[in-house]
Amino acid sequence: RDFCLSRGLGDVYKRQDIVSVEYAFVENAAWTELTSNMSKDSKLEVNDVTGVVTWKNQGSTLVKDYNLTVTAKVTFKDLSVVTCNIPVKLAKDAQ
């Protein structure tokens, strides 16, 4: 049987500091290639609380798509830690 927290129940757990979530990029080959070629004022970040990814390219356009991964680490206090990988695609043709 699948375990699923309803939105309301999840909010109760969060208010009691039972569940916490942290987000971060997986520093794989695609991430390394992209970040090593970014111009000085460009920004690639994931908010470690909300998981929102921000990409601000202040230089040249992307010459190819980049398939990145964000990891969400969900900690259930005194119970378990669950890690989820979330695919993020930066498309060269995105507007």
N, C-alpha and C positions, 0 to 999 in steps of 0.2 A: 504494500500500500504506500502511495506517495504521501509525503509530509509537506504540507503547505500552510504557511501562516497567512491569515487574512490580513488585509491592510490594517484594520482596527487592532487586531491582536499584535501585529508587528509593531505598531505605534506604541502599544502598552509596554512591550519588551524594551523598545528603544528608550522610553522615558525612564525605565528602571535600570538602564545601563546593562541589560542582559545580552543585547545584540549590538555588535559594532561592525562596521564595514570600512575597509580601506582599499583604495584603488591606486594602481601604479602601472606604468608601462613595463612590458617585458622587454628587456634590453637585448633583443635578438639581432640578427644580421641586418634586417630591414631597418630597424630603429637606429642602429649604428650608422648605416649608410646615410640615412636621411639626416640625422643630427650632425654628422660630421661635415655635411655639405650645406648646412643652413647658413644664410647670411647673418651678420652680426645682430640685427634687430628682429629677426624672425623668432617666433615662439611656437613651441610644441609642448603642451603640458596636459596633464589630466588632474583635475581637482581631486585630491585624495579623500575628500568627504562625500562629494556628490557624484563623482565619476564622469563629469562633463569634460570632454576633450576639446581643447582649444588649439587651433592651427592658424597662425598669422604669418603668412609668407611675405617678407619684406624685400625679397630679392627676385631672382628669375623664377619663371614658372617651372612646375614639375615636368620632367621629361618622361616619367613613367609613373604608374600606380605604385603605392606602397601599402602592403598588407601588414599592419601592426597588430599587436595584441595588448589589451589592458587586462590585468588580473584584478579581480575583486576578491578580497580575503574577508570572509564573513566569520566572525568569532561569536559563538554562543557561549557566554560565560559559564565556566564550570561544566561544559558539556563537550563541545567540539569546535573545530575550525574547518571551514569549507572554502575551497579555492575554486573560482570560476574564471575561465578564460573567455574574454569578449573580443571578437574580431573587430578591427577598425580599419577601414580602407580610406586612404587619402588618394583620391582619383585625380589624375593629371588633367582630365577634362571637366572637373567640377567647377562650377561658377561661384 
